[in-house]
Structure formats: C-alpha cells, structure tokens
Amino acid sequence: MNDSHEILFDEQAIAKKVEELASRISADYAGKELVLVCILKGAMIFTADLMRGLTIPAVIDFVQAASYGDSTTSSKTITIKQNIRIDVRDRHVLLVDAIIDTGRTMDQLLRKFGACGPASLGAVALLDKKSRRVVDVAVAYRGFEIPDAFVVGYGMDCAEKYRNLPYIAALKTDQAQGA
C-alpha cells in the first residue's frame, strides 16, 4: 500500500489486544471446551491468533457470511455462503468476527446459532464500529473501538485486496470508493 491509507493499529498493538482477549476468554471458559466459529473471510487471521492464545481446549469451525461483496457499503442482506459442520448443541460457542459494523451479520448469526441449542453462545470482535450500529448486538469481548472508516488488513479486505497486511489501516475515502 502507499499513502492511500492511515495505520490505525500496528502489529504490536494487535498482538497485545489479541492476547488480552484470549486471556479473558480462557478465564471465563475455564474448565470448558470452547467451539470457536470463525466468520470468514475477514476473521481468519484474528481467529487463528486468538485460538493460539487460549489456554483452554478449543475446536474450530467456519461460517461464511457476507453483506459487502466487492463494495465498501453493506448491501443490508446477509448471505450465508458456508455453514459449520460441527453440532453445537449443548456446547459452548463463541462467534469470532474481525469487525462489528452495523451489527446485522452478528445479529443474524447469533439468532441462527442460538436456535441450535448451545450450552452458551457469545461473540468476540477485534474491532467495533459503534457509530454505524443499526442493530444492538451482544458482543461479550471487544478489542478496539474504531471511527467510521473503511478498514483493511489483518484479514479484512477491500474487494479482496489487503487481507495480507500485518496491521489494520483505514482507507482514504477515494481509495475505498474506487474498490
């Protein structure tokens, strides 16, 4: 990338926050096995780092939910492109997302998995963009609160680009609109 973005969180800040979240989750779920449900594609790197930081038994599965496509604005329609294969009935489930924006995706997924009869169900998000929230969702673990900016890096993309960045950056308006 070039000067078309502003770094919000560098590698060290992200690593420290992920470690803090993993420690809190490990303490809260002590003595239990946790099912992490990674919300693809954006949360893949966060989920991997979070899982490595846990000190409790954990299994992982993946759901792919999308509302952005190649745009920088939500379509308001959530599409489930891939569902989990693990039976979550009577298990402790934690949905893992990179960012909570409007709250629509997380709300739909919490409802979907809640209907499956888990022993407990919660959510963790590395980034929280509260200024854009249209659906109030219960997120037990939050990393950073961010301004209303389109962010990329650490698994998050703009039209499938920039997921590989080791930091989280806000795209400048002209860059985000050109996606």
C-alpha positions in Angstrom: 0.0 0.0 0.0 1.0 3.6 -0.3 -0.2 6.9 1.1 -3.8 5.9 0.4 -4.3 4.6 4.0 -3.7 5.5 7.6 -2.4 2.8 10.0 -4.8 2.6 13.0 -3.2 -0.4 14.8 0.2 -1.8 14.2 1.3 -5.4 14.7 2.3 -4.9 18.3 -0.9 -3.3 19.3 -3.0 -6.0 17.6 -0.9 -8.8 19.3 -1.3 -7.2 22.7 -5.1 -6.9 22.3 -5.5 -10.4 21.0 -3.5 -11.7 24.0 -5.8 -9.7 26.4 -8.9 -11.1 24.7 -7.6 -14.7 24.8 -6.7 -14.3 28.5 -10.2 -13.1 29.3 -11.9 -15.8 27.3 -9.7 -18.5 28.8 -10.6 -17.3 32.3 -14.3 -17.1 31.5 -14.5 -20.6 29.9 -12.1 -22.3 32.4 -12.9 -26.0 32.7 -14.9 -26.0 29.5 -14.2 -26.8 25.8 -15.0 -24.0 23.5 -16.2 -24.1 19.9 -14.8 -21.1 18.0 -16.9 -20.3 14.9 -14.7 -18.1 12.6 -16.7 -15.8 10.4 -15.0 -15.9 7.1 -13.2 -14.4 5.4 -12.3 -11.4 7.5 -11.8 -13.1 10.8 -9.5 -15.9 9.7 -6.2 -14.3 10.9 -7.8 -13.0 14.1 -9.3 -16.4 14.9 -6.0 -18.2 14.3 -4.1 -15.8 16.6 -6.9 -15.9 19.2 -7.1 -19.6 19.3 -3.3 -19.9 19.7 -3.6 -17.6 22.8 -6.3 -19.7 24.5 -5.3 -21.8 27.5 -8.4 -23.9 27.3 -9.5 -26.7 24.9 -11.0 -25.3 21.7 -12.2 -26.6 18.4 -12.8 -24.5 15.4 -15.3 -24.4 12.5 -16.1 -21.8 9.9 -19.2 -19.9 8.6 -19.0 -17.6 5.7 -21.4 -14.7 5.9 -21.3 -11.7 3.6 -23.1 -8.4 3.2 -20.4 -6.3 1.4 -19.4 -8.2 -1.7 -17.0 -6.0 -3.6 -18.5 -2.8 -2.2 -17.5 -0.7 0.7 -21.0 -0.4 1.9 -23.3 -3.1 3.3 -26.0 -4.4 1.0 -28.1 -4.9 4.2 -28.7 -8.5 3.0 -26.7 -11.2 4.8 -25.9 -14.2 2.8 -24.6 -17.4 4.4 -22.2 -18.9 1.8 -20.8 -21.7 4.0 -22.2 -23.2 7.2 -20.4 -25.0 10.1 -20.2 -28.8 10.2 -19.9 -29.2 14.0 -23.0 -29.9 16.0 -23.1 -27.1 18.6 -26.0 -28.5 20.7 -25.0 -28.3 24.4 -21.6 -26.9 23.6 -20.0 -23.5 24.5 -19.9 -21.5 21.3 -18.1 -18.3 20.6 -18.6 -16.5 17.3 -15.4 -14.8 16.2 -15.5 -11.7 13.8 -12.9 -9.2 12.8 -15.3 -6.3 13.0 -18.8 -5.4 14.1 -20.2 -2.6 11.9 -24.0 -2.3 11.6 -24.5 -5.4 13.7 -26.7 -7.1 11.2 -24.4 -10.0 10.4 -23.6 -10.8 14.0 -27.3 -10.5 15.0 -28.3 -13.0 12.3 -25.6 -15.4 13.3 -26.4 -15.2 17.0 -30.0 -16.0 16.2 -29.0 -18.8 13.8 -26.7 -20.5 16.3 -28.9 -19.7 19.3 -31.6 -21.8 17.7 -29.2 -24.8 17.6 -29.3 -25.2 21.4 -25.8 -24.4 22.5 -24.9 -24.6 26.3 -23.8 -21.0 25.9 -23.3 -18.6 23.0 -21.2 -15.4 22.8 -19.3 -13.2 20.4 -15.9 -11.7 20.1 -14.9 -9.0 17.7 -11.5 -7.4 17.3 -12.9 -4.1 16.0 -16.1 -2.4 17.0 -17.5 0.5 14.8 -20.3 1.6 17.2 -21.1 4.7 15.2 -22.6 2.6 12.4 -24.6 0.2 14.6 -28.2 -0.2 13.5 -28.9 -3.5 15.4 -28.0 -3.7 19.0 -26.0 -7.0 19.4 -24.5 -8.5 22.5 -20.7 -8.8 22.0 -19.1 -10.2 25.1 -15.5 -9.4 24.1 -14.4 -6.4 22.1 -10.9 -5.3 21.1 -10.7 -1.8 19.7 -13.4 0.8 19.1 -12.8 2.5 15.7 -14.2 5.5 13.9 -16.5 5.3 10.9 -13.8 4.4 8.4 -13.4 1.5 5.9 -10.6 -0.7 7.3 -8.3 -3.3 5.8 -5.5 -5.5 6.8 -5.2 -8.4 9.3 -7.6 -10.4 7.3 -10.0 -7.6 6.3 -10.3 -6.5 2.7 -11.5 -4.1 0.1 -12.7 -6.0 -2.9 -10.5 -9.0 -1.8 -7.3 -6.9 -1.6 -5.2 -6.0 1.5 -6.1 -9.0 3.7 -2.3 -9.8 4.0 -1.3 -6.6 5.7 0.0 -7.2 9.2 -1.6 -4.1 10.5 -5.1 -2.5 10.4 -5.4 0.6 8.3 -8.2 3.0 7.3 -8.5 3.5 3.6 -8.8 7.1 2.5 -12.2 7.9 1.0 -11.1 8.0 -2.6 -9.3 4.6 -2.3 -12.3 3.0 -0.6 -14.7 4.3 -3.2 -12.6 3.1 -6.0 -13.0 -0.5 -5.0 
